[in-house]
Amino acid sequence: MQKLDWTTILLRLYKNSLNENHQTFILRKNQKFIFGSL
């Protein structure tokens, strides 16, 4: 098994958190759209 260095791990974590933030942002936009159209 290849040992990951810290920069790779941190980059991966950073990308994952960015991904989650982006998804919650989209969810919020969709919620506003849904509630606005009710």
C-alpha positions as CSV (number, residue, x, y, z in Angstrom):
1,M,0.0,0.0,0.0
2,Q,1.2,3.5,-0.8
3,K,1.5,5.8,2.1
4,L,-0.3,9.1,1.6
5,D,1.6,12.2,2.5
6,W,-0.2,15.0,4.5
7,T,-0.6,17.3,1.6
8,T,-2.5,14.8,-0.4
9,I,-4.8,14.0,2.6
10,L,-5.3,17.7,3.3
11,L,-6.1,18.4,-0.3
12,R,-8.6,15.6,-0.4
13,L,-10.3,16.8,2.8
14,Y,-10.4,20.3,1.4
15,K,-12.0,19.2,-1.9
16,N,-14.5,17.1,0.1
17,S,-15.5,20.1,2.2
18,L,-15.8,22.3,-0.8
19,N,-18.0,19.7,-2.4
20,E,-20.3,19.5,0.6
21,N,-20.5,23.3,0.8
22,H,-21.5,23.4,-2.9
23,Q,-24.2,20.8,-2.4
24,T,-25.7,22.6,0.6
25,F,-25.7,25.8,-1.3
26,I,-27.6,24.2,-4.2
27,L,-30.0,22.6,-1.6
28,R,-30.6,26.0,-0.1
29,K,-31.3,27.6,-3.5
30,N,-33.7,24.8,-4.3
31,Q,-35.5,25.2,-1.0
32,K,-35.9,29.0,-1.6
33,F,-37.2,28.2,-5.0
34,I,-39.7,25.6,-3.7
35,F,-40.9,27.7,-0.8
36,G,-41.1,30.8,-3.0
37,S,-43.4,29.0,-5.5
38,L,-45.8,27.7,-2.9
